Amino acid sequence: MTKLFSIIAVAIMATTVVSCGQSAEEKAKIEEQAKHTADSISAALEASLAGAMEAATDTTAAAATTETAAATTEAGHEAH
């Protein structure tokens, strides 16, 4: 009988500890980590987008230069 009460007491204590959840400090720390992670992801996305925009601008400028050079060459050939 004593053994049964001991097992029940341990089960109640374990259930109590598990059901309490996280402390306010733990929750604040988790929220801070989540914010830091979100900020890091945001910074990485912004850098990636800036790089993509720069690459697109470079590609557009190169294409315009090529088209201008081709038009100039074509006009030079027509003049002769």
N, C-alpha and C positions, 0 to 999 in steps of 0.2 A: 504494500500500500504506500509506503514511504517512497519507494522507487517511482511509483506512478505519479505522485505529487511532485517529485523532483523533475520528472520528464515534462509534466504540464507547466511547471514554473519556468523551465528553460525555454519551452516553446512560446510561452507568453512574453518572456523577455526578448527573445529573438524577433518576434512579431512586432513588438513595440519599437525596437531599434530600427527595423526595416521600414516601418510605416511612418516614422518621423520625417524622413526625407532630408533634404539638404539644408544646411544652415544659411543664414543671410549672407555670411562671408563667402561661402562656397558659391552661392547664386551670383553674387556680385563679381566674383572672380571669373565665373563662366561667362557672364555677360561682357566683361572686359575683354576676355579672349575672343569672343564672338565679334565684338566691335573691331578689335585689332585685325582679325582675319578678314572681315568685310572691307576694312580700309585698305589692306594689302591687295586684295582682289581688285578693288576699285582702281588703285594706283596702277596695277599691272594692266588692266583693261585700257585705262587712259593712255598709258605709254604705247600699248599695242596699236590703239586707234591712231595715235599721233604718228607712229611709224608708218602705218598703212596709208594715212593721208599724205604723208611726205613722199612715199613711194609712188602713190598715184599721181601726185603733182609732178614728180620727176619723169614718170612715164609719159604723161600728157605733154610736158615740155619737150621731151625727146621726140615724140611723135610729131609735134608741131614743127620742130626744127627739120625733121626728115621730110615732111611734106613741103616745107618752104624750099628746102634744097632741091627736091625733086622738081618742083614747079619752076625754079630758077634755071635748072639744067635743061628742062624741057623748053623753056622760053628761049634759052640760048641756042638750042639746036634748031628751033623754028626760024630764028633770025638769020641763020647762015644759009 
